[in-house]
Amino acid sequence: MKGIFQLKENKIVFANQNCADLLKIDLKQLIGLPFLDISEGVQQLFFTNILNHLNIGELEEYQSEFQLKNGHNELGYYTIKFDRIINENNENRILGTIKANLSNPKEIENYIKIDRRYNSLLFNTLDGVYIYDYINEYIVDANSAAVRILKYDKKEELVGLPRSKFVPESSPFFPGINLLKYTDTHGDKVKRGESFSTHGIFKSKDGSQVLVKARVVPTFHKYGEGFVMFQDVTDVVQAQKALKSSGKKYRYVFENSHEAIVYLDLKSQKITICNDNALSLFGASNLEEFQKISFNGFYLEREDEKAKDEEFAALIQKTIAEERAEVDFWIKSKLGEIKRVKAVLVSDTSDKRKPRIVAFIRDITSLHEAQLALENKNTELEKYIASNLELENFAYFASHDLQTPLRSIISFTQLLQHSLKGKISVDQQDYMDFIISSGKNMKTLVDDLLTYSRVNTTEIEREEIDLNKIFVSLCADLRSLMEERNVKIDFINVPGKVYADDVKIKQVFQNLFTNAIKFTKAGVEPNIQINARETEEFWYFTVKDNGIGIAPEFQDKIFGMFKRLHTSEVYEGTGIGLAIVKKIIEQHNGEITLESKLGFGSTFSFTIAKELKKPNSNEGTRLNIN
Ligand code: ADP
């Protein structure tokens, strides 16, 4: 006959009829009975130890022969097998099978009787065990675990010690208690034959204190003698303390985090905890109000409720499967505000019975708006760039194709004027003059536009160029203009050779010189000074004139296309020259700046990078468009 029973926290929660019959206890009485009640003495202590180990998982199973007290108060011998099991609710249980062992009761009896004190099973446990004589006050025997826990070297050192040697008078663990006096009560209990559990403090050999959980059981074969079985729980207590303080730390983070923190219970699909940030993010005034918002009722991307639910369910599944998920979505607060939030969801399965998801949510509405604005700007910019590139191409082809008909208009009008000389009125002559001069103006504009387009569309070709040669050729080109205005040019510290694009650099100086000659003050002899110095990375040039100068408010503008400060009647021009200069300087990885005071001349300063780095022609194009 084999009985089966189940223990929960050492109480019999299930037993079959066989079990009741074997133990001669009514089945109804058996259910709910602490298992230790059907044992006594050493056996009781031993069971405590075994069940303890099974409960915490240090033992998976244990089988042995035991002496139990049946319902008629008789001692019987049984073989019991304990198995640690985890039931469907994830709870620890101990499953026991029991059968009466009548095969060799004598042997067992002897085994227990002869050497109760030295029960080898007991003494081989991981827990500390000693036998204490509460009448004569000394340790009678101790196992190796007790020696180890109390930091002695060998058993002999421990045996014979009175309580005062291994129990301290006081301890920070039990403030205000005289422990020696307190443990006197233990002796009283043992003398009365009572078993009991307690917490206590031992003083180890090196003086340190060890916090223990102990069970004391009278040995019964000698009056006033007890087994003391103990576990060192110092670490456990300290860990609990640390846990408490880490709990405090956690609470601090929880309450002071910049993020909204929300716990979602997966079983009930309800929010169970949230911090103040979460309340204000969702416009709820307390947790109860918050709980009324169903999580999947949030304003996720879709309007359609069903799609929203599906999306939410998928998000939860993903979090559970991958342990973490990140998502951006819209929410509508209770106050009706629409906010964009970023949520990091973490699955928390530390408590198997209560799986939940912790969501760390951050309001990113302004960030999102800024991102959108930036994206829009980028799209606009791209469109702008594209249209400007188109415009440049158009300018190139238009100006190029306009050249021939323009030339024809001018030259045929001139021919017409010539052949009709004397046959037409003065007014008619003037009209033709006007056509010719307008045609010439237009030709200048078209030429300048073409130059600008060419500068833009051709990459620079750097080579070692001789600046002196450029200046000589420029002066030759501008000679008549210079002579006409009596212009004096001083070249100061000008380097001979630089590494640059020959044609383009000539264009830069040509435009700057032309302007310096053009925008002169009446009655002042124009003087232009070209100066240069070099740094490790750049050539640094200045072109200074003593002309009309430029008012501060226009100094930035004049580098733009078609930006002119005067009409063509006063100073002729197209407003493209400085735009070309700026473009070329940028192609040489340089910069151009202007210093000027209205009426006191202008100084254009620019740099040319010495390094050979190829400028990004596209970038250059983009930068210059405005
Ligand atoms: P343009 O010379 O064909 O008018 P630019 O682009 O070369 O076009 O110059 C733009 C404007 O900047 C000029 O119309 C003029 O008003 C001003 N400017 C340029 N250079 C000088 C200078 N050296 N002194 C005074 N004003 C200048």
Residues whose N, C-alpha, C, O or C-beta is under 5 A from the ligand:
A	BS01	ADP	N515 A516 F519 G547 I548 G549 I550 I558 K563 R564 L565 H566 E572 G573 T574 G575 I576 G577 L578 A579 S602
